[in-house]
Amino acid sequence: MKQKLEALILQAIDVLKKDGILDGGVSPKFTIEHARDAQHGDFATNIAMMLAKPAKSNPRALAEKIVAALPVDSAVARVEIAGPGFINFFIDPNAQYQIIQKIHDDGSQFGLSRAGAGQRVQVEFVSANPTGPLHVGHGRGAAYGSVVADLLEAAGFEVHREYYVNDAGRQMDILATSIWLRYLEECGEIIPFPVNGYRGEYIREIAAEIHKASGNEYRRPAELLIENIPVDEPQGGDKETHIDALIERAKTLLGSGLYQDIFQVGLKTILQDIKDDLSEFGVNYQEWFSERMLMESGAVDEALSRLQQAGYLYEKDGATWFASSRLGDEKDRVVVRENGQGTYFASDIAYHMNKLHRGYDRIINIWGADHHGYIPRVKAAMQALGADESKLTVLLVQFAVLYRGEEKVQMSTRSGEFVTLRQLRNEVGKDAARFFYVMRRSEQHMDFDLKLATSRTNENPVYYVQYAYARICSVFRQLDEKNWARDLLDGMKHLALLKEEHELNLIGTLARYPEVLERAALNYEPHQLIHYLRDLATDFHTYYNAHQFLVEDSALRNARLNLISAAKQVMANGLELLKINTPEVM
C-alpha cells in the first residue's frame, strides 16, 4: 500500500511541475508512515512540508494543491490535510484485505525488499581474540551482528559476514606460554604461574591433551625457565615485564619449531571451539580472516608505507607514530613500537585497507562499546589512505549483565573462569538467548534475566511470540480433528466478512511488516523487528481470546483461517530472520 501511495503522490507532483507550481528539477524526499492514531487515517506523508521551501509556499496550501492533483484510486477512501500540512490517507477496508492474498502468494519471500539494490556490504562482528571461549558479552555482539547481516540481505544487499581472527601478536604469545606452563605442570614441573597468564580451566585441558599426545617432548626443567626471569607482581615486580620475559624464554628453550607446535595447538583448539559455539548459536560466516596472513602478505608494511608517503608518519622516542590528531583523533597513535614490532592498530589499518581493496560499498564494524574511542583513529587512517571514510559504519554493542530474578550473577572469578556463551545457551536455549540479546538497541545497557528467559509465561517475550505461532498451528490441528477442510479460494472470496475490530487490527499489523523490515535493516536496528513480532503476537492472542475461528459458517471460517494463516507466515518469516525456531506445539 505504501508503494501505491508513493506512486500516487509522485504522479501528483508531476502534475504540479507541469503546472509550474514546482520546479521541474525538484526531486522530493518524503516519508509515508502508518498513522499512529486511527482518527488520522491509515497513512500520513510529510511531502508538503518537504517541498514548501522550494515551492515558496505555505505547507498547508501546498498540501491542498497536492491533494487536488492526486489521481483517483479505488484503494483510497478519502484524503485529509492535518496540522501544518500533513496529508492523511484513509484506505478502503476492501483494499487492505489484499495483504492476505499477497502474504499467501509471496510466502517466505513476503516482506523482502530491493532497497539495497545489490550493494556489497561487509559486516565484521564478534572478532574476539582466540585466547579463550566466548563469554556472554560476546554473545550480544554475535546475535546483533548476525541479525543485522540477515536484515540487510532481506533488504536486497549482498552481504559478506566476516570474523577477524587476531592470531598474531602478544596476546597469542601469552596464550601459547600459558599452555606450555600448564603442560610443564602436567610433566611434574613446579612453576609459579604468572599473574598475567591465561588462567582458565580450558588452558589446563589443552595442556593435558598435548601431554597425552606427545609425552615429555616439550618438557624443559623449571630452573632453566625461571633462571634470571624478572619477578612477577606479587613479589614486587612488574607483571608485564615478567610475562614478556617468560615468552622469550619459552621461545628460546623450545626453539621456533616446538614453540609453534604449542602456539598452533592452542590457536586451532580455541578457534574451532569458537566456530562450533557460534554455529550452534545460529551464527555463520563467509570468511574467517587471519591477521597473521595479513602480516605475512606484507599488507601492514604496505599500509605504513602509504601513510609515510602521504606524510602522516613520524619518529619519536624510538617509535613510529601516526599523526591521527591531524584528522580528528584526540591524539597521535603508535604504529611501530621501540622494539620494531607493529602495534595492533597497525594491523587494523592494513585490515581496513584490505577491506577497501575488496570493493565493498559499505563496511560495517560491530564492536563492543568499550571500543568507542577507537573509531576516530580508524576513520583517520582511512582518510590518510585517501579512502572515503563515510563508507565505514561502526556499530557499538553494550555489555550484558546477567540476573537470575533479582540476584545479579557473578560474571567471572579470580581463577579466570567466566560465564561462557555455551553455558548461557545450555541454561536458557538458543532461541531465548538470541531474542533477549537483540530486544533492545545495541548501544543500550542490557539486563539479561535468566529466570525470565526460561519461564513459560506470557511475561517471557520469546515464549509469548512462539506461543502465538503454536496456537495458530493448534487451530489447524483442530480443523483436521473435525474432519473439516480449509478452502483457501473460498476464504479469499469472503475476506470482506472480516469486519471485527480485532480482525482489522491484525490485518493492519500484517501490512506493516515490509515497512518494519526495511526500516530495521537500513537503521541497523533488529529490536524494531522484535517489537513488531510482539505487537503481532498481541494482536493475534487478543483475537484468539475474543473469537472462534472454527465456526459453522464456512465462508467466515475460511476467511478467518486465511487471516491467521497469513499471521503464521509473517511470524515464521520474522523468526527465521532472527534464527529463532517456530514450534508447532508448546
matplotlib code that plots the C-alpha trace (Angstrom):
import matplotlib.pyplot as plt

x = [0.0, 2.9, 4.3, 0.9, 0.5, 4.1, 3.2, 0.1, 2.0, 4.7, 2.0, 0.5, 4.0, 4.4, 1.1, 2.3, 5.6, 3.7, 1.5, 4.6, 3.8, 7.0, 10.3, 10.9, 14.2, 12.8, 13.4, 11.3, 12.4, 9.5, 8.2, 5.0, 4.3, 1.5, -0.7, -0.3, -4.0, -6.7, -8.6, -5.8, -6.3, -4.1, -1.1, 0.4, 3.0, 5.1, 5.6, 4.1, 6.5, 9.4, 8.5, 7.2, 10.6, 11.4, 7.8, 7.9, 4.6, 2.9, 3.0, -0.8, -1.6, 0.8, -0.8, -4.1, -2.7, -1.1, -4.3, -6.2, -3.7, -3.9, -5.2, -8.4, -7.7, -10.2, -7.9, -8.1, -11.4, -10.5, -7.7, -7.5, -5.0, -4.0, -1.9, 0.8, 0.4, 0.4, -1.6, -3.6, -4.8, -7.8, -7.6, -10.7, -11.0, -11.6, -8.2, -6.5, -7.7, -5.3, -2.4, -3.7, -3.6, -0.1, 1.2, -0.2, 1.3, 4.8, 5.1, 8.6, 9.6, 6.9, 8.5, 11.7, 12.7, 15.3, 16.2, 19.9, 19.9, 22.6, 25.2, 28.0, 28.3, 30.8, 29.7, 32.5, 31.4, 32.5, 36.2, 37.1, 40.7, 41.1, 42.6, 39.6, 35.9, 33.3, 31.6, 28.2, 29.4, 30.5, 27.0, 25.2, 27.6, 27.2, 23.4, 23.2, 25.7, 24.0, 20.6, 21.9, 23.5, 20.4, 18.2, 20.5, 20.3, 16.5, 16.6, 18.4, 22.1, 24.8, 26.3, 29.7, 29.9, 33.4, 35.3, 38.7, 40.9, 43.6, 46.0, 49.2, 50.8, 51.5, 48.2, 48.6, 52.2, 50.8, 48.3, 50.9, 53.2, 50.3, 49.5, 53.2, 53.4, 50.4, 51.9, 55.1, 52.9, 51.4, 55.0, 55.6, 57.5, 56.7, 56.5, 54.7, 52.0, 52.3, 49.7, 49.3, 48.9, 45.6, 44.2, 41.0, 40.4, 40.4, 44.2, 44.7, 42.6, 44.6, 47.9, 46.7, 45.8, 49.3, 50.9, 48.7, 49.6, 53.3, 54.5, 57.6, 58.6, 58.1, 59.4, 62.2, 63.5, 61.7, 65.0, 66.0, 62.7, 62.8, 66.5, 67.1, 63.5, 62.3, 60.0, 56.2, 53.8, 53.1, 56.9, 57.1, 57.9, 56.1, 53.6, 54.1, 57.9, 57.6, 55.3, 57.3, 60.4, 58.7, 57.5, 61.1, 62.4, 59.8, 60.8, 64.5, 64.1, 61.7, 63.1, 60.8, 59.5, 58.4, 57.1, 55.0, 53.6, 52.2, 51.1, 49.2, 47.5, 46.2, 45.0, 43.4, 41.7, 40.2, 39.3, 37.5, 35.6, 34.6, 33.4, 31.4, 29.9, 28.8, 27.4, 25.3, 24.2, 23.0, 25.9, 27.9, 30.5, 31.6, 35.1, 37.5, 40.1, 43.6, 45.6, 48.7, 48.1, 47.6, 51.0, 52.7, 51.3, 53.2, 49.9, 50.9, 54.2, 52.4, 49.8, 52.5, 54.4, 51.4, 50.9, 54.6, 54.3, 51.2, 53.2, 51.3, 54.1, 56.9, 59.5, 59.5, 61.1, 62.3, 58.8, 56.9, 53.7, 50.7, 49.6, 45.9, 45.3, 45.5, 42.5, 40.1, 41.6, 42.2, 46.0, 48.6, 49.0, 52.0, 52.1, 55.6, 57.0, 60.5, 61.4, 60.4, 57.1, 54.0, 51.0, 47.6, 46.5, 49.0, 47.4, 44.0, 44.9, 46.1, 42.9, 40.7, 42.9, 42.3, 38.5, 38.6, 40.6, 37.9, 35.5, 32.7, 30.1, 29.7, 31.9, 30.2, 32.2, 30.4, 32.4, 32.0, 31.0, 34.4, 35.9, 34.2, 37.4, 38.9, 36.6, 38.2, 41.7, 40.4, 38.5, 41.6, 43.6, 41.1, 41.3, 45.1, 45.0, 42.8, 39.7, 36.1, 35.7, 32.0, 31.9, 32.7, 30.0, 30.9, 28.0, 28.6, 27.2, 26.9, 27.8, 25.0, 24.6, 23.2, 20.5, 18.6, 15.4, 16.6, 20.0, 23.0, 25.0, 28.8, 30.3, 33.8, 36.1, 39.7, 40.6, 39.9, 36.6, 33.6, 30.1, 30.5, 28.1, 27.8, 26.7, 24.1, 22.7, 22.6, 20.6, 18.1, 18.4, 19.4, 16.0, 15.7, 19.4, 19.2, 15.8, 16.8, 20.2, 18.5, 15.5, 16.9, 19.0, 22.6, 24.0, 21.6, 22.7, 21.1, 20.0, 19.6, 17.1, 17.9, 14.8, 12.5, 14.2, 13.4, 9.9, 6.9, 4.7, 3.4, 5.9, 8.7, 8.7, 10.1, 7.7, 4.9, 5.7, 6.4, 3.1, 1.2, 2.7, 1.9, -1.7, -2.3, -0.9, -3.3, -6.2, -5.3, -4.9, -8.4, -9.7, -8.3, -9.8, -13.2, -12.6, -13.1, -11.1, -9.9, -11.0, -8.3, -10.1, -13.4, -11.7, -10.1, -13.5, -15.0, -12.3, -14.8, -16.5, -13.5, -15.1, -14.4, -12.1, -9.6, -9.5, -8.9, -6.2, -4.4, -4.7, -3.2, -0.3, 0.4, 0.5, 3.3, 5.7, 7.6, 8.0, 9.3, 11.7, 13.2, 13.5, 15.1, 17.6, 18.5, 18.8, 20.7, 18.0, 16.9, 14.9, 12.3, 11.6, 11.4, 8.9, 6.9, 6.6, 5.5, 2.8, 1.7, 1.6, -0.5, -3.0, -3.3, -3.7, -6.3, -8.2, -7.8, -9.3, -12.2, -13.4, -13.8, -12.2, -13.8, -17.3, -20.2, -20.3, -17.8, -17.3, -16.4, -14.4, -12.3, -11.7, -10.6, -8.3, -6.8, -6.1, -4.5, -2.5, -1.1, -0.2, 1.5, 3.5, 4.7, 5.6, 7.7, 9.4, 10.3, 11.5, 13.6, 15.4, 16.2, 17.3, 14.6, 12.6, 8.8, 7.5, 4.1, 3.4, 4.3]
y = [0.0, 2.4, 1.8, 2.5, 5.8, 6.8, 6.3, 8.4, 11.2, 11.3, 11.5, 14.5, 16.1, 15.6, 17.5, 20.4, 20.5, 20.7, 23.5, 25.4, 25.2, 23.2, 23.5, 20.6, 19.7, 19.1, 15.6, 15.2, 13.2, 12.4, 9.7, 7.8, 6.4, 4.4, 6.8, 6.4, 7.3, 5.7, 9.0, 10.4, 7.7, 4.8, 6.5, 10.0, 11.8, 14.9, 15.7, 19.2, 20.2, 18.9, 20.8, 24.0, 25.8, 25.0, 25.8, 29.0, 28.1, 27.7, 23.9, 23.6, 25.5, 23.3, 20.2, 21.3, 21.5, 18.1, 16.5, 18.2, 16.7, 13.2, 10.6, 8.8, 5.3, 2.8, 1.8, 5.3, 6.1, 9.7, 12.1, 14.8, 17.6, 17.9, 20.2, 22.3, 20.3, 16.5, 14.6, 11.7, 8.8, 6.7, 3.3, 1.4, -1.7, -3.9, -2.8, -3.7, -7.3, -7.7, -8.1, -11.5, -12.7, -11.2, -12.9, -16.2, -15.6, -14.5, -17.0, -16.9, -14.0, -11.7, -8.5, -8.8, -5.6, -4.4, -1.2, -2.3, -2.6, -5.3, -3.0, -5.1, -4.8, -6.4, -7.0, -7.8, -8.9, -10.7, -11.0, -11.9, -12.9, -16.7, -16.8, -18.5, -19.5, -16.8, -15.3, -13.8, -10.4, -11.7, -13.3, -10.0, -8.8, -12.2, -12.1, -8.5, -8.8, -12.0, -10.3, -7.1, -9.1, -11.1, -8.0, -6.3, -9.4, -9.3, -5.7, -6.5, -6.0, -8.5, -9.3, -10.8, -11.9, -11.8, -12.7, -11.1, -13.6, -11.9, -14.9, -12.8, -10.6, -10.6, -12.0, -15.1, -15.5, -15.1, -17.9, -20.2, -19.6, -20.2, -23.5, -24.6, -23.7, -25.8, -28.6, -28.4, -28.9, -32.0, -33.2, -32.7, -29.4, -26.9, -23.3, -20.3, -19.4, -15.8, -13.2, -12.1, -15.6, -17.1, -19.0, -20.7, -24.4, -24.6, -23.9, -27.0, -29.1, -28.1, -28.7, -32.1, -33.1, -32.1, -34.1, -37.1, -36.9, -36.0, -37.2, -35.2, -33.9, -30.3, -30.7, -28.4, -28.1, -25.4, -24.0, -23.2, -21.5, -19.2, -18.5, -14.7, -14.0, -10.6, -11.2, -11.1, -8.6, -10.5, -10.4, -6.7, -6.9, -5.8, -8.4, -7.2, -7.4, -10.9, -12.4, -10.9, -12.5, -15.9, -15.7, -15.0, -17.8, -20.3, -19.5, -19.9, -23.2, -24.8, -23.3, -21.9, -25.2, -26.7, -23.3, -23.0, -26.5, -25.3, -22.0, -23.8, -26.3, -23.5, -21.4, -24.3, -25.7, -22.4, -21.2, -24.4, -24.1, -20.6, -21.7, -24.6, -22.3, -19.7, -22.2, -23.7, -20.2, -19.7, -17.5, -18.4, -16.6, -16.5, -15.7, -16.1, -13.5, -14.2, -11.3, -13.5, -14.0, -10.2, -9.6, -12.3, -10.9, -7.6, -5.7, -4.0, -2.8, -1.5, 0.4, 2.0, 2.9, 4.6, 6.6, 7.5, 8.7, 10.8, 12.5, 11.1, 9.1, 10.5, 9.2, 10.0, 8.2, 5.4, 4.6, 5.3, 7.4, 8.0, 11.7, 10.8, 14.0, 16.0, 14.0, 14.3, 11.8, 13.1, 12.3, 10.6, 6.8, 4.5, 2.1, 0.6, 0.2, 0.9, -2.8, -2.7, -4.6, -3.3, -2.5, -3.9, -0.6, -1.0, -4.4, -2.8, -0.1, -2.7, -4.8, -1.8, -1.0, -4.7, -4.2, -1.1, -3.0, -5.7, -3.1, -3.1, -0.3, -0.3, -1.6, -2.3, -3.0, -4.2, -3.5, -3.6, -0.2, 0.0, 0.5, 3.8, 5.7, 3.5, 4.8, 8.2, 6.7, 4.1, 6.7, 9.0, 6.1, 5.6, 9.4, 9.3, 6.4, 8.5, 6.5, 7.6, 7.2, 7.6, 4.0, 2.8, 2.5, 1.4, 0.0, -0.3, -3.1, -2.6, -5.4, -7.6, -8.0, -11.3, -11.6, -14.6, -12.8, -10.0, -11.6, -10.4, -13.3, -13.2, -12.9, -14.0, -15.2, -14.7, -18.1, -16.8, -18.6, -16.7, -17.3, -18.6, -18.2, -22.0, -22.1, -19.4, -21.3, -24.5, -22.8, -20.7, -22.1, -20.6, -19.0, -17.1, -16.0, -14.6, -12.9, -11.3, -10.1, -8.1, -7.0, -3.5, -1.0, -2.4, 0.7, 0.5, -1.2, -4.6, -6.7, -10.3, -12.1, -15.8, -16.7, -14.8, -16.2, -19.8, -19.1, -20.5, -17.5, -14.5, -12.3, -14.1, -12.2, -15.1, -17.6, -15.1, -14.8, -18.6, -19.4, -17.3, -19.3, -22.6, -21.5, -21.0, -24.5, -25.9, -24.3, -26.2, -29.4, -28.9, -28.3, -31.7, -33.3, -32.0, -33.5, -30.1, -28.9, -25.4, -23.8, -21.3, -19.8, -19.5, -17.7, -15.2, -14.5, -13.7, -11.6, -8.8, -10.8, -9.9, -6.8, -7.3, -4.7, -7.5, -8.7, -5.2, -4.6, -7.8, -7.0, -3.6, -5.1, -7.6, -4.9, -3.1, -6.0, -5.0, -1.4, -2.5, -5.0, -2.4, 0.2, -2.2, -3.1, 0.4, 1.6, -1.5, -1.9, -5.5, -4.5, -3.0, -6.5, -7.8, -5.1, -5.8, -9.5, -8.8, -6.5, -9.1, -11.8, -9.4, -8.8, -12.5, -13.5, -10.8, -12.1, -15.7, -14.9, -12.9, -15.1, -18.6, -19.5, -22.9, -21.5, -23.3, -20.6, -22.0, -18.6, -16.8, -19.8, -19.9, -16.2, -16.3, -19.3, -17.3, -14.4, -16.4, -18.4, -15.1, -14.2, -17.6, -16.9, -13.5, -14.8, -17.5, -15.0, -12.7, -15.5, -17.1, -13.8, -13.9, -17.6, -18.5, -21.7, -21.9, -24.7, -26.1, -27.4, -25.7]
z = [0.0, 0.8, -2.7, -4.2, -2.2, -3.2, -6.9, -6.5, -4.7, -7.4, -10.1, -8.3, -8.1, -11.9, -12.4, -10.2, -12.2, -15.5, -14.0, -13.0, -9.3, -8.7, -10.5, -12.9, -11.3, -7.8, -6.6, -3.5, -0.5, 1.7, 4.1, 4.2, 7.7, 9.3, 11.2, 15.0, 15.6, 13.5, 13.6, 11.4, 8.8, 7.9, 6.4, 6.6, 4.5, 5.1, 1.3, 1.6, 4.4, 2.4, -0.7, 0.9, 0.7, -3.0, -3.9, -1.9, -0.5, 2.9, 3.6, 4.2, 1.0, -1.0, 0.6, -0.8, -4.3, -3.9, -2.8, -5.6, -8.1, -6.7, -9.2, -8.1, -6.8, -5.5, -2.7, -1.2, 0.5, 1.3, 1.9, 4.6, 5.5, 9.1, 11.2, 9.4, 6.2, 6.8, 4.2, 5.7, 3.7, 4.7, 2.9, 1.8, 4.0, 1.0, -0.3, 2.9, 2.6, -0.4, 2.0, 3.0, -0.6, -1.1, 2.0, 0.7, -2.7, -1.5, 1.4, 2.8, 0.5, 1.9, 3.3, 1.3, -0.5, -3.0, -1.1, -1.1, -4.9, -4.7, -2.9, -1.5, 2.3, 4.6, 8.2, 10.6, 14.1, 17.2, 16.2, 19.7, 20.3, 20.0, 23.5, 25.2, 24.9, 24.0, 27.1, 27.5, 26.5, 23.1, 22.7, 22.4, 19.6, 17.9, 18.0, 16.9, 14.1, 12.8, 12.7, 11.2, 8.4, 7.7, 7.7, 5.2, 3.0, 3.3, 2.2, -1.0, -0.1, -1.0, 2.5, 3.4, 7.0, 8.4, 11.6, 12.0, 13.7, 15.8, 15.5, 15.8, 18.4, 22.1, 23.4, 21.3, 22.7, 26.3, 25.4, 24.0, 27.0, 29.4, 27.8, 27.9, 31.6, 32.4, 30.2, 32.3, 35.4, 33.7, 33.4, 37.1, 37.0, 39.7, 38.4, 39.8, 37.3, 36.1, 37.2, 33.5, 32.1, 30.9, 34.0, 32.8, 33.1, 29.3, 29.4, 31.6, 29.3, 26.2, 28.1, 29.2, 25.6, 24.4, 27.2, 26.4, 22.7, 23.0, 26.4, 27.6, 24.1, 25.2, 28.8, 29.9, 33.5, 35.6, 36.8, 33.2, 32.6, 35.7, 35.8, 35.9, 35.0, 36.4, 39.4, 39.0, 40.5, 43.8, 44.5, 43.9, 40.2, 37.0, 35.6, 32.0, 32.1, 33.8, 31.2, 28.3, 29.7, 30.1, 26.4, 25.2, 27.5, 26.1, 22.5, 23.4, 25.3, 22.8, 19.6, 16.9, 15.7, 19.0, 20.2, 17.1, 17.8, 21.1, 19.6, 16.8, 19.0, 21.3, 18.4, 16.5, 19.6, 20.7, 17.3, 16.5, 19.8, 18.8, 15.4, 16.9, 19.6, 17.1, 14.7, 17.4, 18.2, 14.6, 13.6, 10.5, 8.4, 4.8, 5.9, 8.9, 8.1, 9.6, 11.0, 10.6, 6.9, 6.6, 8.1, 6.1, 2.9, 3.5, 3.8, 7.1, 5.6, 2.5, 4.6, 6.7, 3.5, 2.1, 5.3, 5.2, 1.6, 2.5, 5.2, 8.2, 10.0, 12.2, 14.6, 18.4, 21.4, 19.2, 18.0, 14.8, 15.2, 13.0, 13.1, 13.6, 15.6, 12.3, 11.1, 14.0, 16.6, 20.1, 19.9, 17.7, 17.8, 17.8, 14.9, 15.4, 18.9, 20.1, 19.7, 16.0, 16.4, 14.8, 17.1, 16.9, 15.4, 12.5, 11.6, 11.9, 9.4, 6.9, 7.5, 6.6, 3.6, 2.6, 3.0, 0.8, -1.9, -2.0, -3.3, -0.7, -1.0, 2.8, 5.6, 8.9, 12.1, 15.1, 18.3, 22.0, 23.5, 25.2, 21.7, 21.2, 21.4, 18.7, 16.0, 15.3, 14.8, 12.3, 10.4, 10.4, 9.0, 6.2, 5.3, 5.4, 2.9, 0.6, 1.2, 1.7, 5.5, 5.2, 3.8, 7.3, 9.9, 13.4, 15.5, 19.2, 21.4, 25.2, 27.6, 29.0, 32.8, 33.9, 36.6, 38.0, 39.1, 41.4, 42.0, 39.9, 38.5, 39.1, 35.6, 36.4, 39.2, 40.2, 38.7, 35.2, 34.8, 33.4, 32.2, 28.7, 25.8, 25.7, 29.4, 28.7, 25.8, 27.8, 30.5, 28.5, 25.0, 21.7, 21.0, 24.2, 24.2, 20.7, 21.3, 24.6, 23.1, 20.3, 22.2, 22.9, 20.9, 20.8, 22.4, 25.4, 28.6, 29.0, 32.0, 31.0, 33.3, 33.2, 35.2, 32.9, 29.8, 31.0, 32.2, 30.2, 30.8, 28.7, 30.6, 28.7, 25.3, 23.2, 24.7, 24.1, 20.3, 19.8, 21.7, 19.2, 16.4, 18.2, 18.9, 15.1, 14.5, 17.1, 15.3, 12.1, 14.1, 15.5, 11.9, 11.0, 14.1, 13.0, 9.5, 8.0, 5.1, 4.6, 1.3, 0.5, -2.5, -0.8, 2.1, -0.3, -1.8, 1.6, 3.2, 3.4, 6.2, 8.4, 10.0, 13.7, 15.3, 16.2, 12.6, 11.2, 13.7, 12.8, 9.1, 9.7, 11.6, 8.9, 6.3, 8.3, 8.2, 4.9, 6.2, 9.6, 8.0, 5.6, 8.4, 10.8, 8.1, 6.9, 10.5, 11.8, 14.4, 14.9, 18.0, 15.7, 14.3, 17.9, 18.8, 15.7, 16.4, 19.9, 18.6, 16.1, 18.8, 21.0, 18.1, 17.5, 21.2, 21.6, 18.5, 19.6, 23.1, 21.7, 18.7, 17.5, 14.2, 13.5, 13.2, 11.3, 8.6, 6.1, 4.4, 7.6, 8.8, 5.7, 5.7, 9.3, 8.6, 5.8, 8.1, 10.8, 8.2, 7.0, 10.6, 10.9, 7.8, 8.9, 12.3, 10.6, 8.3, 11.2, 13.5, 10.7, 10.3, 14.0, 13.7, 16.2, 16.0, 15.3, 17.5, 16.5, 20.0, 23.3]

ax = plt.figure().add_subplot(projection="3d")
ax.plot(x, y, z, "-o")
ax.set_aspect("equal")
plt.show()
